[in-house]
Every structure is written in structure tokens, then in C-alpha cells.
Amino acid sequence: MRKAAARLLGARARLRWVHLILGGALLMPYFLLSQVVVGLVAGTNALNSFPLVLASYAVSLPLAAATAVFGLVRPMSVAAVRAMCGVPGERLAEGPARSWAARGRASAWWTLHLGLGAVLSGMSLAVPPMAVVLIALPFVEALRTAEMGRDWLGVAGEPYAGALLGIGLLAGLALCAAGAGELLARLAPVLLGPTAADRLAAAEERAADLAVRNRLARELHDAVGHALSAVTLQAGAARRVLDSDPAFVREALAAIEDTTRRTVGELDTVLGLLRDGDPARADAAPAPTLAADLDGLLARTRAGGTVITAHQDPGPAGDWGQLPAIASREAYRIVQEGLSNALRHGAGPVRLGIAVRQAGEGSGHRELEISMTNSPASPVGRESRTTGGRGLHGAAERAALLGGRVEAGPHEGEWRLLAVLPLGGGPR
């Protein structure tokens, strides 16, 4: 009994009732316009005849359906359904309708909501006063002697029967409101739910957001991770020779200062991208490139005591400044990650080779090849791998975005990182 009463008069049922009354209020402009049209056709006031009122109501529904094809009708309806009908948000579409099919469904919902709402609004205005009078008939003598009271007594037969009829009218109104609200709640996911185009747009938006987050994660990992590895190595080397080699200590401290200063600038640039509405500033640190920053990267790494042998062969490109800008940026990050990996997990000198080669004999396409080899700190297994931790995985993603590849694994008893980035047909 209590559960049935809650379904009829509970908080959710009352909100759905209000939602229906709002639909009736939204239909009023269409109804007034159609009333004028019907009155002109009939040559009389449409309100003077109940059939003409019904005709005005029937004409107002197509008008409402026609205006509901505008895309913004759906988000307004979805917001009202979420707030008042108790429908989970994930079952409803986001944003304006993008296709004609979605607009047609939204138009059907709009027409149904306004049509049912108008009927229930009329019932909500007419039934309660009538029911109150019928319920009061056995107890108020003036009502029984009044003309309206005598008419209703003629229908009910006797005062107490009229009271029961009044109670039945109120219960019927509540039942109609609950039923109409439940019907709209069940139809909302069908008519306002996401279409295939909505799901595709949402998937594309999530993919774009994930791509941006992955890019920022790669930038943070490569910049901060390399800096921490280099600074740790430089500080440890300086501590070991603090008393015996002051010149080396000064060089290591200078390298630590330079590394941290550059990393703070890169970190500020990446964090600026995370702030909503924070455009790129003119004073933001530019992204490092192979052409402008490779020598400094090697010098800072060598300052920690790591021996690096670098062989650079620009080949037909002339110099690194002729490389495409995006390839130069990604190549720098791949070299940076390779050096970080060597500092953390390697032992002994690092051999770095960077060369521009022809992609294939007679093809006319060029590719940038980056090879980094060093002895691992632990014995090398037989199994090779294309990616390692987050850093090598990020390097592989960088290369894949350019159509290249990264391989990392044992090679002739040592550990080798090999990256190949396509450059196109000629110098740019």
C-alpha cells in the first residue's frame, strides 16, 4: 500500500507531474495561434465550442512538431528529463541533434510531452475544484441548495455518493499523472537517447581528449624524467669527487643548474596547456629540437660523467636545421628518452648515431635513423622487445605518429634503441 502511494504521490511522481504541467504551458503559444486560425475558419470564437477547442488542440500539435526540428530543442528536453523524470544521464544524448533522424525523434518527444502535458494540465485545473465541491456536499448545506450543487447531486444521486465520486476523481487524476509520467520516462531513452552519430561524435571527442592527455604525459615524462635522471647522476658524481676534483664539481653543478632551469621552462609550457583557456604565451619556452638543442643535451649528460660518442651524418639534408620541424622535435625527444634509459639502466659508454638515409633504392624518400647503443647494467636476455616502460612506449608513440617505428632490445650483446622517422621526398 505504501509503495503504491509512493508511486502515485511520491517525490518522483510529483516532479514528473510538474514536468507534464510545464509541457502544457509550453503548448499554450501554439494553442493560442491555432485557436485564432480555427476561429477564422469557423467564423466564431473557438472557445465557445468544445469541438473547436479540440480542433485547436489538434492543430497546435503539428505546429509544435515543426518547431522541434531545431537542434537546441533536444538539449533543453534532455536537461528537463534528467532533472525531473529520474532517467539516468548516460541513457540520454548530449548536445544538439546532429542528424535528421535525431531531430525527428526529438520532435516526436517534444510533441508527445507537450500534448500529454496540455491534457494533464487541463485535468489538473478542472478536477480538483470539482472534487472538492463533491467531497464537501454532505457537510455543507449551502452547496446542496445551490444550483450547481443540485446539478451534481442529480449526477451522484446522494451527497455521500458525491463525496466518493470526488475522492475517485482525485485518485483518477493522480493515477493519470503517474501513468503519463511513467510513459514519458520510459520513452525518453528511446526518443532522446544517443544515435549512432552521437556515439561516434562522443568517441571522437574521447579519442581527441585521450590523444592530448597522452601527448602531455609524454612531454612530462621525457622532459622531467630525463632531467631527474641527469641531475641524480651529476649530483652523485660530484659528491664522489668533492674533495679531489673541484673543477669537475663546479662543472657538474653548472650542468645541474642549466638542466633544472631548462626543465622548469618546459614544465611551465606543458602545465600551461593543461589550464583551460590559457593560450600559448609569447614568453613560453619553445619545444626543443634536434637542430637547436642536441649539443646542449649531450653536454649536460656528459657533465655527469657519462661517456657519449656521437656520430652525426646529416647526409643530403645539409644540416639538422633542414629537417621538418615536427620530425626535429620528436627526434630530440626520442634521443632524450634513449639517454634517460641509458642513465637509469645502462653501464659504460653510450654510442649515438644520427643519420639521414634514403628510405629505399630509387624511392626518392628519406628517413632519419637514430641508433643508441650501450652495455646494460644486467645481462641481456635473448628476447627482444619493441617497447619497454612508459618512456620507450612514449618514444614508440612519437615515431608511430610520424609513420615511423622504434625498436628496443638486445643487439650483439648490448642494448640498442633504434628509431626510424620518415622525412618525405626532399629537404624542407
C-alpha positions in Angstrom: 0.0 0.0 0.0 2.8 2.4 0.9 4.7 1.5 -2.2 1.6 2.2 -4.4 1.1 5.5 -2.6 4.7 6.5 -3.3 4.3 5.7 -7.0 1.3 7.9 -7.2 2.3 10.8 -4.9 6.0 10.3 -4.1 8.7 12.9 -4.8 9.5 11.4 -8.2 5.8 11.2 -9.2 5.3 14.9 -8.2 8.3 16.0 -10.2 7.0 14.1 -13.2 3.7 15.8 -12.7 5.3 19.2 -12.7 7.2 18.2 -15.8 4.0 17.4 -17.6 2.4 20.8 -16.5 5.4 22.6 -17.9 4.7 20.8 -21.2 1.2 22.1 -21.1 2.5 25.6 -20.5 4.9 25.2 -23.5 2.0 24.2 -25.7 0.0 27.4 -24.9 1.6 29.6 -27.6 0.9 27.0 -30.3 -2.7 26.5 -29.0 -3.4 30.2 -29.0 -2.2 30.6 -32.6 -4.2 27.6 -33.7 -7.2 28.9 -31.9 -7.1 32.1 -33.9 -6.8 30.1 -37.2 -9.6 27.7 -36.3 -11.8 30.6 -35.2 -11.2 32.4 -38.5 -12.1 29.3 -40.5 -15.2 28.5 -38.4 -16.3 32.2 -38.2 -16.7 32.1 -34.5 -14.7 32.1 -31.2 -13.1 28.7 -30.9 -13.5 28.9 -27.1 -17.3 28.9 -27.4 -17.4 25.3 -28.7 -15.7 22.3 -27.2 -15.3 20.6 -30.6 -13.5 23.8 -31.8 -11.3 23.6 -28.7 -10.3 20.1 -29.6 -9.7 21.2 -33.2 -7.4 23.9 -32.0 -5.6 21.4 -29.8 -5.2 19.1 -32.8 -3.8 21.9 -35.0 -1.3 23.0 -32.3 0.5 19.6 -32.2 1.8 19.7 -35.8 3.0 23.3 -35.2 4.9 22.1 -32.1 6.4 19.2 -34.0 7.6 21.6 -36.8 9.4 23.9 -34.4 11.0 20.9 -32.6 13.3 20.1 -35.6 15.7 22.8 -34.4 18.8 21.2 -32.8 18.6 23.1 -29.5 15.2 21.5 -28.6 16.9 18.2 -27.7 19.4 19.5 -25.1 16.6 21.5 -23.4 14.4 18.4 -23.3 17.2 16.3 -22.0 18.0 18.7 -19.2 14.4 18.7 -18.1 14.1 14.9 -18.2 17.3 14.5 -16.2 16.2 16.9 -13.5 12.5 15.8 -13.2 11.9 12.4 -14.7 14.5 10.3 -12.9 16.1 9.0 -16.1 19.9 8.2 -15.8 22.0 10.7 -17.7 24.1 8.1 -19.5 20.9 6.9 -21.4 20.3 10.3 -22.8 22.1 12.1 -25.7 24.5 15.1 -25.2 24.3 18.3 -27.2 22.1 19.3 -30.1 20.7 16.8 -32.6 23.2 16.3 -35.4 21.2 14.3 -37.9 17.7 14.5 -39.3 16.8 11.1 -37.7 17.8 12.5 -34.2 15.8 15.7 -34.9 12.8 13.6 -35.9 13.0 11.7 -32.6 13.4 14.9 -30.7 10.4 16.3 -32.5 8.3 13.2 -31.6 9.3 13.6 -27.9 8.5 17.3 -27.9 5.1 16.8 -29.4 4.3 13.9 -27.0 5.5 15.9 -24.0 3.5 19.0 -24.9 0.4 17.0 -26.0 0.2 14.9 -22.8 1.2 17.9 -20.7 -1.7 20.0 -22.1 -4.3 17.3 -21.4 -3.0 16.7 -17.8 -2.7 20.5 -17.2 -6.4 20.9 -18.1 -7.3 18.0 -15.8 -5.2 19.5 -13.0 -7.1 22.7 -13.3 -10.6 21.3 -13.6 -10.7 18.1 -11.5 -9.5 19.4 -8.0 -12.2 22.1 -7.7 -14.9 19.7 -8.9 -13.7 17.0 -6.5 -13.5 19.4 -3.5 -17.1 20.5 -4.1 -18.3 16.9 -4.4 -16.5 15.9 -1.2 -18.0 18.9 0.7 -21.6 18.2 -0.4 -22.5 16.0 2.6 -21.2 18.6 5.0 -22.2 22.0 3.5 -25.9 22.7 3.3 -25.4 25.8 1.1 -23.7 23.7 -1.6 -26.6 21.2 -1.7 -29.2 24.0 -2.1 -27.2 25.9 -4.7 -28.0 25.3 -8.4 -24.6 23.8 -9.1 -24.9 21.5 -6.1 -28.3 20.3 -7.2 -27.0 19.5 -10.6 -24.1 17.4 -9.2 -26.5 15.7 -6.7 -28.5 14.7 -9.7 -25.5 13.0 -11.2 -24.3 11.5 -7.9 -27.7 10.5 -6.5 -26.9 11.5 -2.9 -24.3 13.6 -1.1 -22.2 10.8 0.2 -22.1 9.2 -3.2 -20.9 12.6 -4.5 -18.1 12.6 -1.8 -17.0 9.2 -3.0 -17.1 10.4 -6.6 -14.9 13.4 -5.7 -12.4 11.1 -4.0 -12.4 8.9 -7.1 -11.8 11.9 -9.3 -8.7 12.9 -7.3 -7.4 9.3 -7.3 -8.0 9.1 -11.0 -6.1 12.4 -11.6 -3.2 11.1 -9.6 -3.2 7.8 -11.5 -3.3 9.6 -14.8 -0.4 11.9 -13.9 1.7 8.9 -12.6 0.9 6.9 -15.7 1.7 9.7 -18.1 4.9 10.5 -16.2 6.0 6.8 -16.3 5.2 6.7 -20.0 7.5 9.7 -20.7 10.2 8.3 -18.5 10.2 5.0 -20.5 10.1 6.7 -23.9 12.8 9.3 -23.0 15.8 7.0 -23.7 14.2 5.9 -27.0 13.4 9.3 -28.3 16.2 11.3 -26.6 18.8 8.6 -26.4 22.1 8.9 -28.3 22.1 7.9 -32.0 24.9 6.3 -33.9 26.1 9.7 -34.9 26.1 10.9 -31.3 28.1 7.8 -30.2 30.6 8.4 -33.0 31.0 12.1 -32.1 31.4 11.2 -28.4 34.0 8.5 -29.3 35.9 11.0 -31.4 35.8 13.6 -28.6 37.1 11.0 -26.1 39.8 9.9 -28.6 40.9 13.5 -29.1 41.0 14.2 -25.4 43.0 11.0 -24.8 45.4 11.9 -27.5 46.0 15.3 -25.9 46.5 13.7 -22.5 48.9 11.1 -23.9 50.9 13.9 -25.6 51.1 15.9 -22.3 52.1 12.7 -20.4 54.9 12.0 -23.0 56.2 15.6 -22.7 56.2 15.5 -18.9 57.8 12.1 -18.8 60.5 12.9 -21.3 61.4 16.3 -20.0 61.1 15.8 -16.3 62.3 12.1 -16.3 65.4 12.9 -18.2 66.2 15.9 -16.0 65.8 13.9 -12.8 68.0 11.1 -14.1 70.7 13.5 -15.3 70.6 15.6 -12.1 70.8 12.5 -9.9 73.8 11.2 -11.8 75.6 14.6 -11.9 75.0 15.1 -8.1 76.2 11.6 -7.3 79.4 12.1 -9.4 80.1 15.5 -7.9 79.7 14.0 -4.3 82.2 11.3 -5.0 84.9 13.7 -6.2 84.0 16.7 -4.0 87.4 16.8 -2.3 89.7 15.5 -5.1 88.4 17.3 -8.2 86.8 20.7 -7.5 86.8 21.6 -11.2 84.6 18.6 -12.1 82.3 19.5 -9.2 81.9 23.0 -10.5 81.1 21.7 -14.0 78.6 19.2 -12.6 76.9 21.9 -10.5 76.7 24.2 -13.6 75.2 21.4 -15.6 72.6 20.7 -12.8 71.7 24.4 -12.8 71.3 24.5 -16.5 69.3 21.3 -16.6 66.8 22.4 -13.9 66.4 25.8 -15.5 65.5 24.4 -18.9 63.2 21.8 -17.3 61.3 24.4 -15.3 60.7 26.2 -18.6 59.5 23.1 -20.4 57.3 22.2 -17.4 55.7 25.6 -17.3 54.9 25.2 -21.0 53.2 21.8 -20.5 51.3 23.0 -17.5 50.1 26.0 -19.4 48.5 23.6 -21.9 46.6 22.0 -19.0 45.0 25.2 -17.9 41.6 25.8 -19.5 41.6 28.9 -21.7 45.3 29.6 -21.2 46.6 30.4 -24.7 50.2 29.9 -25.6 52.2 32.8 -24.3 54.8 34.6 -26.3 57.4 34.1 -23.5 56.7 30.3 -23.2 59.7 28.1 -23.7 59.8 26.7 -27.3 59.8 23.0 -27.7 63.4 21.7 -28.0 64.6 20.4 -31.4 67.4 18.3 -32.8 68.8 21.3 -34.6 68.9 23.8 -31.7 69.2 21.7 -28.6 71.0 18.4 -29.3 74.5 19.7 -28.5 73.3 21.1 -25.1 71.6 17.8 -24.3 74.7 15.8 -24.9 76.9 18.3 -22.9 74.6 18.2 -19.9 74.5 14.4 -20.0 78.3 14.2 -20.3 78.7 16.5 -17.3 77.5 13.7 -15.0 80.4 11.6 -16.1 78.7 9.5 -18.8 80.9 9.0 -21.9 78.9 9.6 -25.1 80.3 9.1 -28.5 78.1 10.8 -31.1 78.3 10.3 -34.8 76.0 12.7 -36.8 75.6 12.3 -40.6 73.1 14.9 -41.9 73.6 13.5 -45.5 71.6 15.1 -48.2 69.7 17.3 -45.8 72.8 19.5 -45.3 72.3 20.1 -41.6 69.7 19.3 -38.9 68.1 22.7 -39.5 66.7 21.5 -42.8 64.7 18.7 -41.2 60.9 19.1 -40.9 60.1 20.9 -37.6 57.9 18.1 -36.3 60.5 15.4 -37.1 63.2 17.5 -35.4 61.1 17.9 -32.2 60.2 14.2 -32.0 63.7 13.1 -32.8 65.0 15.2 -29.9 62.6 13.7 -27.5 63.5 10.2 -28.7 67.2 10.9 -28.2 66.4 12.4 -24.8 64.5 9.3 -23.7 67.3 7.0 -25.0 69.8 8.9 -22.9 67.5 8.7 -19.9 67.1 5.0 -20.3 70.9 4.6 -20.6 71.5 6.6 -17.5 69.0 4.6 -15.4 69.6 1.1 -16.7 72.8 1.1 -18.6 76.5 0.9 -17.8 79.5 2.0 -19.7 79.8 4.5 -22.6 76.9 5.3 -24.9 77.3 5.3 -28.7 74.8 7.6 -30.5 74.3 7.7 -34.3 72.0 10.0 -36.1 71.9 9.9 -39.9 69.6 10.8 -42.8 69.4 8.0 -45.4 67.4 7.0 -48.4 64.3 5.0 -47.5 64.8 2.7 -50.4 66.9 2.4 -53.5 65.5 4.7 -56.1 62.5 5.7 -54.0 63.4 9.4 -53.5 62.1 9.3 -49.9 64.4 9.9 -47.0 64.3 8.8 -43.4 66.0 9.8 -40.2 67.7 6.9 -38.3 68.6 7.2 -34.6 70.7 4.5 -33.1 71.8 4.4 -29.4 73.8 1.5 -28.0 75.3 0.9 -24.6 76.1 -2.0 -22.3 73.2 -2.9 -19.9 73.7 -3.0 -16.2 72.4 -6.6 -16.1 73.0 -9.5 -18.6 71.0 -9.1 -21.8 68.4 -11.8 -22.4 67.7 -13.3 -25.8 64.2 -11.9 -26.2 63.9 -8.5 -27.9 61.2 -6.0 -27.3 59.7 -3.1 -29.2 58.7 -1.1 -26.1 59.8 -1.1 -22.5 58.4 1.1 -19.8 56.5 4.4 -20.2 59.4 6.1 -21.8 60.1 3.6 -24.5 56.3 3.3 -25.1 56.1 7.1 -25.5 59.0 7.0 -27.9 57.3 4.4 -30.0 54.1 6.5 -30.0 56.1 9.5 -31.2 57.5 7.6 -34.1 54.2 6.0 -34.9 52.5 9.4 -35.2 55.0 10.2 -38.0 54.7 6.8 -39.7 58.0 5.6 -38.3 59.0 2.9 -35.8 61.1 2.3 -32.7 62.8 -0.9 -31.7 64.5 -1.5 -28.3 66.2 -4.7 -27.2 69.3 -6.8 -27.1 71.7 -6.4 -30.1 75.0 -8.2 -30.4 75.4 -8.5 -26.6 74.4 -4.9 -25.9 71.2 -2.9 -25.6 70.2 -0.9 -28.6 67.5 1.7 -29.3 66.7 2.1 -33.0 64.3 4.7 -34.3 63.4 5.4 -37.9 61.4 8.5 -38.8 60.3 9.2 -42.4 61.2 12.6 -43.8 59.5 12.7 -47.2 61.0 13.3 -50.6 63.4 16.2 -50.2 64.8 18.9 -47.8 62.2 21.1 -46.2 
